[in-house]
Amino acid sequence: MSELTRTQREFRTAMANLSAAVNVVTTAGPHGLAGMTVSAACSVTDSPPTVLVCVNRSSRSHAILVGNGRVCVNVLGPGQEDLAMHFAGATKVPTAERFDQDCWDLDSEDAPVLRGAAASLVGRIVAEQEHGSHSVLFVEIEKVLTAPDTGALVYFQRRFHRLTALSA
């Protein structure tokens, strides 16, 4: 891997100041079981309900996500940092073992759903756009599960931060 250019280093530093929700994107199907932590995910439109997820094409999960075509974007809440680290590959826990915990519903939908997630958005990949090292996956949402007042887990300045929900 070549050394980063000055602009790339500055860009990474700038992006560290952009807070982002922490998500675990999961899939199961004929191409296998996979999941990965992503912070590059956001809403596109509600007509039809669509989110985009950016995935590094060199990731082992990329081909499985695209091949299965169905995913669940599990939006993490406070206290789920360990899951984020597992699915980021930081703990060296093999992919199949990451789903051994009883917090996963592997049967109700076509993709693993995290019980207790702030939100889980189940849908199918309807388009893929490659740019640089990543693919932007457009996911049309078919089912939404939410847990009210859970708060959020965000990534800011290369660290996790917990946000609590304000009471009404």
N, C-alpha and C positions, 0 to 999 in steps of 0.2 A: 504494500500500500504506500503510495507516495505521500510526501509531507503536504499538509494543508497550506493553501495560499493564505496570504494576509487577509484577503476578503472573506475567505471561508472561516478563518478563526474569528474574525470580527462578527460575522453573521451568526456563528454559534453562540458567541457571547451575548449578542442582542437577543437571540431566541430564548436564551436562558431567562431573560426578563419578561417573557411572555407567559403568563400563567396559563395552564392548560389542565383540563379534566384528565383524570387517569382512567383508562378503560382496559379491560381484558376482552379481546375479540376472540371468539371461539367458533369452532366448526366441527362437525362430525359427518361422516358419510363414506362413500365408496373410496375416497382418496385418503381416508384416515381421520384421526382425532388430532386436533391441534388448537393451540391458543397462544396468544402473544399480548404483551402489554403495549399499548399505544397511547400517545398523548395527542397525536394528530388525527382528531376526529371531530366532526362538527355537523350541525344541521345544514341542509341545502335548501329544502322546501317542505311545506306541508301538503302540497298538491302535486303529485302524491307524496306522502311522508317519505323523505329520503335523507340519509346521512352520507357523508363521505368519510373514508378511512384511508390514511396513507400508510402503506406497508413497504418496507425495504424489500426489493426483489431478491436480495441475497439471503433473506431469512428462509429457514427451512419451512416455516409455516406458510409462506407466500403461495407456493404451488398447491398446497393442501386447501387453503382458503379459496383460492380461485377455482381449483378443480371441483371442490364440493359445491361451490356456488351459493351456499346458504351459510349465514353467520349470525351470531348474536353479539351485539356490542353491549358488554356489561359495564356500566358506569359505576366505578368504585366509590365507596363512602369512607368516612373516617374509620380507622382501625383495620383497613384492608391493605395496608402497606406490604405485609408479608406476601399476600397473593400477587400484588404488583411485581414484587421482586422475583417470585417464583416464575411468573410468566414472562419476565424480562430476561430470564436465563441467568440471573445473578446468583442463584442458589445452587445451580448445577443439578437440580432435581429433574430427572428425565420427564419428557412431556407426558407420557402415559400416567406417571405417578402424580402429576400435578392435579389430575382429575380424581384421585383416590379419596380426597377429603369429602366428607358428607355434605359440604356446602354446595355441591353441584347437583343440579337436576339434569340427568342425562337422558331422561325418557319422555318428558312432556312435549318437547319441541324437537325440531330437526337439528338443533345445535345446543351445546351445553349452556344452561342458564344458571347464573350464580344466585343462589338464595341469599337474600339480604343485601343485594346490590341496590344502590340508589335508584337505578333504572336498568332495565334490560330491554334491548330493542332487537327483535328477531326479524330477519328478512333475507332477501336474496340479492346477490350482486347482479345489477342490471347493466353496468358499464364499467370498463376499466380504461384508464388513461395512464400511459407510462410517461414519466418525466424524470430525467436524471437517473438516480439510483432507486427511485420509488415508483410504485403504482398507486394511483388514486382510484380507490374502489368506490363506486356509487352503489349504495345499498338501499333498496326500496323496502320500507318497513311494513311488516304484515301484522306484528303483534308487539304491544308495548306493555311492560310490567313495571310498576313503580312502587317504591317504598316511601311514603310521605315522611317528611321531617327527619330524614337520615343524615343530612349534611352532605359534604362532598370531600373527596380527596383530590388535591391539585398538586401539580408539579411546577415549582417556581425556583429559580436560581439553583437548579440541579439538586433539589431536595423536595421531599413530600411535605405537604402542609394540610392540616385538617381544618375544614370549615364547618361550623355548626349551623344548623338551621335556626333562624329566628322564629320565636313563637309569635303567633298573630295577635 
